[in-house]
Amino acid sequence: MSSITENLDRIREEIAQAASRSGRKLGDITLVAVSKRKPVSAILDALSHGQRVFGENYVQEAAGKIEELGDRRSEISWHYIGHLQRNKAKKAVELFDFIEAVDSIRLLKALSRHAQQAQKVMPVLLQVNIGVEESKAGILPSDLEPFVEKMLAEELSGVDVQGLMILPPWSPEPEDSRRWFGKARKLRDSLSERFGELDLRHLSMGMSGDFQIAIEEGATIVRVGTALFGAREPR
Ligand SMILES: *Cc1c(COP(=O)(O)O)cnc(C)c1O
């Protein structure tokens, strides 16, 4: 066993415990292994231990790794978890299976158009700037309803909006994230109530330090890097 496979076993156990504490089904929670700044050898290690969903936040970096993976690419579902520039939308549609952090109608339109051209329907999440932080991307909570209204008025048949993604304000204390996770869940629930035509089944929230808390608060997707692959080199 490598340290990665050991970490993976531990994280799976922690996910299972958090799910059972909160009366949730394990099958409703997806672990995204965030492999940014980690080599393909690390991805292969996790893949060999049954991990199937991986996340990257730079298109170029992901492109190199996906090429290096060759045939094994087909075993992986790739999530794009970074801020996506519109001029990378085409490449992102080509490379990824899920785009987690969309925060503009223009980007949705670009993704939809490229997906239609590629005869795909791309699942996406709307990124919400839950803590209203200057430094973070995402739709402000107060702008979310008008955003969805505008979105629903557009022809966007190449994308399938499946929920919300958040990054809570940074804190050394994981418990501090809980209220942001709860806030995201309430936002999702109120959007679902208001816009019955949407199926907002996903809440992507929780990282290495706080994924158990995120699960207790309703996360369906947790994005874990450091706890699985170890500390990253600075970029
Ligand atoms: C890097 C990253 C993660 C993983 O962070 P860790 O703290 O290493 O688990 C999760 N989500 C996003 C958007 C990231 O960029």
PDBQT file of the ligand as one rigid body, heavy atoms in Angstrom, charges set to zero:
ROOT
HETATM    1  C1  LIG A 301      -7.425  22.742  -4.682  1.00  0.00    +0.000 C 
HETATM    2  C2  LIG A 301      -8.882  22.707  -4.571  1.00  0.00    +0.000 A 
HETATM    3  C3  LIG A 301      -9.515  21.775  -3.736  1.00  0.00    +0.000 A 
HETATM    4  C4  LIG A 301      -8.789  20.775  -2.867  1.00  0.00    +0.000 C 
HETATM    5  O1  LIG A 301      -8.216  21.423  -1.771  1.00  0.00    +0.000 OA
HETATM    6  P1  LIG A 301      -7.522  20.573  -0.587  1.00  0.00    +0.000 P 
HETATM    7  O2  LIG A 301      -7.568  21.515   0.562  1.00  0.00    +0.000 OA
HETATM    8  O3  LIG A 301      -6.145  20.255  -1.035  1.00  0.00    +0.000 OA
HETATM    9  O4  LIG A 301      -8.341  19.373  -0.365  1.00  0.00    +0.000 OA
HETATM   10  C5  LIG A 301     -10.900  21.790  -3.715  1.00  0.00    +0.000 A 
HETATM   11  N1  LIG A 301     -11.623  22.652  -4.460  1.00  0.00    +0.000 NA
HETATM   12  C6  LIG A 301     -11.040  23.560  -5.259  1.00  0.00    +0.000 A 
HETATM   13  C7  LIG A 301     -11.897  24.476  -6.047  1.00  0.00    +0.000 C 
HETATM   14  C8  LIG A 301      -9.659  23.630  -5.342  1.00  0.00    +0.000 A 
HETATM   15  O5  LIG A 301      -9.087  24.533  -6.155  1.00  0.00    +0.000 OA
ENDROOT
TORSDOF 0
